[in-house]
Every structure is written in C-alpha cells, then in structure tokens.
Amino acid sequence: MKAASVKEIKSALEQLAPRDLLPVTLRLAKFKKENKELLTYLLFEAGDEKAYVQSVKETVDDMFGEINHSNLYYVKKTLRKILRTINRYARYSEETETGVELLIHFCSKIKELEIPVHKSTALSNLYQAQLKKMKKELSGMHEDLQHDYLRQIEKL
C-alpha cells in the first residue's frame, strides 16, 4: 500500500464530518507511540510551552542519571538515545526556541557530568554537531533571543 501525500490527506480530512474525525484520530493514536505523544502535546501541553520544556528537561535529566560510565561505548549509545528523544520532543513543538533550549540543556548536562567528550572522536563529533545545529537554528530567531542564547552557547 502506498501512503497518500499530505495534501491528499488534508483534503480527505476536510471532507470528513466533525463527528467522523474523532474515531479516525483515536485509531491513529493506537498505532504508534509517537502519534500518541504528538496528540498529547497538541491537546494538553501546546498552550504552556515553558512547562512542556521543563517536563522534557526533567525526562532528559532522568535519562542522564541512567548513563553507564564504565565504558565510553555505553556513554555514546546512551547520549545518542537521549539526543533522539530530545529531537523527537523538539519536533512536536514548532517553536525553534524549544529545540535550542533542549539542546543547550543537553550540552550543559554533558559538561556538568564531566563526560570525557575529548577522549572519543564520535562523542566529540556528536557534541560539536549539536553546537553547530544550535547556531544554525539561532540564525532564524529574533536578535534579542539570539543574543541571549548565544551567551549560553558560549559557556558551553
């Protein structure tokens, strides 16, 4: 089965009656965890972005607490898992500030826990890529926000 384009799905949803939209949405939520997480964000958390960012930061903090420091291989795998989670949660919010804040938190936690990024090329590249990604996202923001976030990034 070939998936329909977003435009085709949009036109089909516009033709549905409002009472028929509820079962379609609930059925969509049953199939994938990401769909359920996105619906949760849209219905309950989109109105208060600061609280959403704070809850994601708490989740990330818990994940950092589970890092196995015995081997750099395990540290790298766990950091990549945390980064995938951050990127998924940042994608739910369409605000670039959310993504930048979460990435700043990620990099500051790495510094705080004194993870030896310089000992592994992969970890160093991962860290540098996040700094580069933050700077790229900053270019589209308002100048005042850029300045505030740049000061935080410079500390990293």
Rosetta constraint file for C-alpha pairs under 8 A:
AtomPair CA 4 CA 8 HARMONIC 6.08 0.50
AtomPair CA 4 CA 9 HARMONIC 6.45 0.50
AtomPair CA 5 CA 9 HARMONIC 6.29 0.50
AtomPair CA 6 CA 10 HARMONIC 6.01 0.50
AtomPair CA 7 CA 11 HARMONIC 6.30 0.50
AtomPair CA 8 CA 12 HARMONIC 6.21 0.50
AtomPair CA 9 CA 13 HARMONIC 6.10 0.50
AtomPair CA 10 CA 14 HARMONIC 6.18 0.50
AtomPair CA 11 CA 15 HARMONIC 6.44 0.50
AtomPair CA 12 CA 16 HARMONIC 6.61 0.50
AtomPair CA 13 CA 21 HARMONIC 7.53 0.50
AtomPair CA 16 CA 20 HARMONIC 6.18 0.50
AtomPair CA 16 CA 21 HARMONIC 6.47 0.50
AtomPair CA 17 CA 21 HARMONIC 6.53 0.50
AtomPair CA 18 CA 22 HARMONIC 7.25 0.50
AtomPair CA 20 CA 24 HARMONIC 6.88 0.50
AtomPair CA 21 CA 25 HARMONIC 6.22 0.50
AtomPair CA 22 CA 26 HARMONIC 6.18 0.50
AtomPair CA 23 CA 27 HARMONIC 6.01 0.50
AtomPair CA 24 CA 28 HARMONIC 6.20 0.50
AtomPair CA 25 CA 29 HARMONIC 6.30 0.50
AtomPair CA 26 CA 30 HARMONIC 6.50 0.50
AtomPair CA 27 CA 31 HARMONIC 7.02 0.50
AtomPair CA 28 CA 32 HARMONIC 7.53 0.50
AtomPair CA 28 CA 35 HARMONIC 6.84 0.50
AtomPair CA 29 CA 33 HARMONIC 7.47 0.50
AtomPair CA 29 CA 35 HARMONIC 5.31 0.50
AtomPair CA 29 CA 36 HARMONIC 4.77 0.50
AtomPair CA 29 CA 39 HARMONIC 7.44 0.50
AtomPair CA 30 CA 35 HARMONIC 7.97 0.50
AtomPair CA 30 CA 36 HARMONIC 7.22 0.50
AtomPair CA 31 CA 35 HARMONIC 7.46 0.50
AtomPair CA 32 CA 36 HARMONIC 6.59 0.50
AtomPair CA 33 CA 37 HARMONIC 6.17 0.50
AtomPair CA 34 CA 38 HARMONIC 6.05 0.50
AtomPair CA 35 CA 39 HARMONIC 6.18 0.50
AtomPair CA 36 CA 40 HARMONIC 6.11 0.50
AtomPair CA 37 CA 41 HARMONIC 6.21 0.50
AtomPair CA 38 CA 42 HARMONIC 6.16 0.50
AtomPair CA 38 CA 92 HARMONIC 5.97 0.50
AtomPair CA 39 CA 43 HARMONIC 5.94 0.50
AtomPair CA 40 CA 44 HARMONIC 5.68 0.50
AtomPair CA 40 CA 45 HARMONIC 6.98 0.50
AtomPair CA 41 CA 45 HARMONIC 4.71 0.50
AtomPair CA 41 CA 46 HARMONIC 5.62 0.50
AtomPair CA 41 CA 92 HARMONIC 7.06 0.50
AtomPair CA 42 CA 46 HARMONIC 5.20 0.50
AtomPair CA 45 CA 49 HARMONIC 6.76 0.50
AtomPair CA 45 CA 51 HARMONIC 7.59 0.50
AtomPair CA 45 CA 52 HARMONIC 5.93 0.50
AtomPair CA 46 CA 52 HARMONIC 7.55 0.50
AtomPair CA 46 CA 93 HARMONIC 7.43 0.50
AtomPair CA 48 CA 52 HARMONIC 6.43 0.50
AtomPair CA 49 CA 53 HARMONIC 6.17 0.50
AtomPair CA 49 CA 98 HARMONIC 7.84 0.50
AtomPair CA 50 CA 54 HARMONIC 6.15 0.50
AtomPair CA 51 CA 55 HARMONIC 6.14 0.50
AtomPair CA 52 CA 56 HARMONIC 6.25 0.50
AtomPair CA 53 CA 57 HARMONIC 6.13 0.50
AtomPair CA 53 CA 98 HARMONIC 6.55 0.50
AtomPair CA 53 CA 101 HARMONIC 7.81 0.50
AtomPair CA 53 CA 102 HARMONIC 7.23 0.50
AtomPair CA 54 CA 58 HARMONIC 6.27 0.50
AtomPair CA 55 CA 59 HARMONIC 6.32 0.50
AtomPair CA 56 CA 60 HARMONIC 6.17 0.50
AtomPair CA 56 CA 86 HARMONIC 7.69 0.50
AtomPair CA 56 CA 89 HARMONIC 7.38 0.50
AtomPair CA 56 CA 102 HARMONIC 7.85 0.50
AtomPair CA 57 CA 61 HARMONIC 6.07 0.50
AtomPair CA 57 CA 102 HARMONIC 6.87 0.50
AtomPair CA 57 CA 105 HARMONIC 7.19 0.50
AtomPair CA 58 CA 62 HARMONIC 6.30 0.50
AtomPair CA 59 CA 63 HARMONIC 6.37 0.50
AtomPair CA 60 CA 64 HARMONIC 6.18 0.50
AtomPair CA 60 CA 82 HARMONIC 6.66 0.50
AtomPair CA 60 CA 86 HARMONIC 7.61 0.50
AtomPair CA 60 CA 106 HARMONIC 7.71 0.50
AtomPair CA 61 CA 65 HARMONIC 6.31 0.50
AtomPair CA 61 CA 109 HARMONIC 7.92 0.50
AtomPair CA 62 CA 66 HARMONIC 6.76 0.50
AtomPair CA 63 CA 67 HARMONIC 7.04 0.50
AtomPair CA 63 CA 82 HARMONIC 6.71 0.50
AtomPair CA 64 CA 79 HARMONIC 7.97 0.50
AtomPair CA 64 CA 82 HARMONIC 7.72 0.50
AtomPair CA 64 CA 109 HARMONIC 7.75 0.50
AtomPair CA 67 CA 74 HARMONIC 7.47 0.50
AtomPair CA 67 CA 75 HARMONIC 6.10 0.50
AtomPair CA 67 CA 78 HARMONIC 6.20 0.50
AtomPair CA 68 CA 74 HARMONIC 6.02 0.50
AtomPair CA 68 CA 75 HARMONIC 6.10 0.50
AtomPair CA 69 CA 74 HARMONIC 7.12 0.50
AtomPair CA 69 CA 75 HARMONIC 6.06 0.50
AtomPair CA 70 CA 74 HARMONIC 7.54 0.50
AtomPair CA 71 CA 75 HARMONIC 6.56 0.50
AtomPair CA 72 CA 76 HARMONIC 6.02 0.50
AtomPair CA 72 CA 120 HARMONIC 7.55 0.50
AtomPair CA 73 CA 77 HARMONIC 6.30 0.50
AtomPair CA 74 CA 78 HARMONIC 6.09 0.50
AtomPair CA 75 CA 79 HARMONIC 6.07 0.50
AtomPair CA 76 CA 80 HARMONIC 6.19 0.50
AtomPair CA 76 CA 122 HARMONIC 7.68 0.50
AtomPair CA 76 CA 123 HARMONIC 6.27 0.50
AtomPair CA 77 CA 81 HARMONIC 6.28 0.50
AtomPair CA 78 CA 82 HARMONIC 6.19 0.50
AtomPair CA 79 CA 83 HARMONIC 6.07 0.50
AtomPair CA 80 CA 84 HARMONIC 6.15 0.50
AtomPair CA 81 CA 85 HARMONIC 6.37 0.50
AtomPair CA 82 CA 86 HARMONIC 6.23 0.50
AtomPair CA 83 CA 87 HARMONIC 6.09 0.50
AtomPair CA 83 CA 106 HARMONIC 7.75 0.50
AtomPair CA 84 CA 88 HARMONIC 6.14 0.50
AtomPair CA 85 CA 89 HARMONIC 6.25 0.50
AtomPair CA 86 CA 90 HARMONIC 5.99 0.50
AtomPair CA 86 CA 99 HARMONIC 7.84 0.50
AtomPair CA 86 CA 102 HARMONIC 6.63 0.50
AtomPair CA 86 CA 103 HARMONIC 7.47 0.50
AtomPair CA 87 CA 91 HARMONIC 6.02 0.50
AtomPair CA 87 CA 99 HARMONIC 7.34 0.50
AtomPair CA 88 CA 92 HARMONIC 6.69 0.50
AtomPair CA 89 CA 93 HARMONIC 7.08 0.50
AtomPair CA 90 CA 94 HARMONIC 7.58 0.50
AtomPair CA 90 CA 98 HARMONIC 6.11 0.50
AtomPair CA 90 CA 99 HARMONIC 4.83 0.50
AtomPair CA 90 CA 102 HARMONIC 7.48 0.50
AtomPair CA 91 CA 99 HARMONIC 7.65 0.50
AtomPair CA 93 CA 98 HARMONIC 6.95 0.50
AtomPair CA 95 CA 99 HARMONIC 7.29 0.50
AtomPair CA 96 CA 100 HARMONIC 6.35 0.50
AtomPair CA 96 CA 137 HARMONIC 6.71 0.50
AtomPair CA 96 CA 141 HARMONIC 7.71 0.50
AtomPair CA 97 CA 101 HARMONIC 5.99 0.50
AtomPair CA 98 CA 102 HARMONIC 6.19 0.50
AtomPair CA 99 CA 103 HARMONIC 6.17 0.50
AtomPair CA 100 CA 104 HARMONIC 6.06 0.50
AtomPair CA 100 CA 134 HARMONIC 5.63 0.50
AtomPair CA 100 CA 137 HARMONIC 7.15 0.50
AtomPair CA 100 CA 138 HARMONIC 7.70 0.50
AtomPair CA 100 CA 149 HARMONIC 7.96 0.50
AtomPair CA 101 CA 105 HARMONIC 6.17 0.50
AtomPair CA 102 CA 106 HARMONIC 6.17 0.50
AtomPair CA 103 CA 107 HARMONIC 6.21 0.50
AtomPair CA 103 CA 130 HARMONIC 6.83 0.50
AtomPair CA 103 CA 134 HARMONIC 7.03 0.50
AtomPair CA 104 CA 108 HARMONIC 6.03 0.50
AtomPair CA 104 CA 134 HARMONIC 7.83 0.50
AtomPair CA 104 CA 152 HARMONIC 7.46 0.50
AtomPair CA 104 CA 153 HARMONIC 6.83 0.50
AtomPair CA 105 CA 109 HARMONIC 6.07 0.50
AtomPair CA 106 CA 110 HARMONIC 6.44 0.50
AtomPair CA 107 CA 111 HARMONIC 6.42 0.50
AtomPair CA 107 CA 127 HARMONIC 7.09 0.50
AtomPair CA 107 CA 130 HARMONIC 7.75 0.50
AtomPair CA 107 CA 156 HARMONIC 6.90 0.50
AtomPair CA 108 CA 112 HARMONIC 5.94 0.50
AtomPair CA 108 CA 156 HARMONIC 6.52 0.50
AtomPair CA 109 CA 113 HARMONIC 5.98 0.50
AtomPair CA 110 CA 114 HARMONIC 6.14 0.50
AtomPair CA 110 CA 115 HARMONIC 5.63 0.50
AtomPair CA 111 CA 115 HARMONIC 6.52 0.50
AtomPair CA 111 CA 156 HARMONIC 7.44 0.50
AtomPair CA 116 CA 120 HARMONIC 7.63 0.50
AtomPair CA 117 CA 121 HARMONIC 7.83 0.50
AtomPair CA 117 CA 123 HARMONIC 5.21 0.50
AtomPair CA 117 CA 124 HARMONIC 5.13 0.50
AtomPair CA 117 CA 127 HARMONIC 7.50 0.50
AtomPair CA 118 CA 123 HARMONIC 7.32 0.50
AtomPair CA 118 CA 124 HARMONIC 5.72 0.50
AtomPair CA 119 CA 123 HARMONIC 7.86 0.50
AtomPair CA 119 CA 124 HARMONIC 7.80 0.50
AtomPair CA 120 CA 124 HARMONIC 6.11 0.50
AtomPair CA 121 CA 125 HARMONIC 6.02 0.50
AtomPair CA 122 CA 126 HARMONIC 6.07 0.50
AtomPair CA 123 CA 127 HARMONIC 6.14 0.50
AtomPair CA 124 CA 128 HARMONIC 6.10 0.50
AtomPair CA 125 CA 129 HARMONIC 5.92 0.50
AtomPair CA 126 CA 130 HARMONIC 6.45 0.50
AtomPair CA 127 CA 131 HARMONIC 6.52 0.50
AtomPair CA 128 CA 132 HARMONIC 6.18 0.50
AtomPair CA 129 CA 133 HARMONIC 6.02 0.50
AtomPair CA 130 CA 134 HARMONIC 6.15 0.50
AtomPair CA 131 CA 135 HARMONIC 6.34 0.50
AtomPair CA 131 CA 153 HARMONIC 7.41 0.50
AtomPair CA 132 CA 136 HARMONIC 6.22 0.50
AtomPair CA 133 CA 137 HARMONIC 6.26 0.50
AtomPair CA 134 CA 138 HARMONIC 6.17 0.50
AtomPair CA 135 CA 139 HARMONIC 6.67 0.50
AtomPair CA 135 CA 150 HARMONIC 7.77 0.50
AtomPair CA 136 CA 140 HARMONIC 7.81 0.50
AtomPair CA 137 CA 141 HARMONIC 7.37 0.50
AtomPair CA 138 CA 146 HARMONIC 5.65 0.50
AtomPair CA 138 CA 149 HARMONIC 7.71 0.50
AtomPair CA 139 CA 146 HARMONIC 7.32 0.50
AtomPair CA 141 CA 145 HARMONIC 6.48 0.50
AtomPair CA 141 CA 146 HARMONIC 6.10 0.50
AtomPair CA 142 CA 146 HARMONIC 6.13 0.50
AtomPair CA 143 CA 147 HARMONIC 6.20 0.50
AtomPair CA 144 CA 148 HARMONIC 6.39 0.50
AtomPair CA 145 CA 149 HARMONIC 6.09 0.50
AtomPair CA 146 CA 150 HARMONIC 5.84 0.50
AtomPair CA 147 CA 151 HARMONIC 6.31 0.50
AtomPair CA 148 CA 152 HARMONIC 6.72 0.50
AtomPair CA 149 CA 153 HARMONIC 6.17 0.50
AtomPair CA 150 CA 154 HARMONIC 6.02 0.50
AtomPair CA 151 CA 155 HARMONIC 6.67 0.50
AtomPair CA 152 CA 156 HARMONIC 6.99 0.50
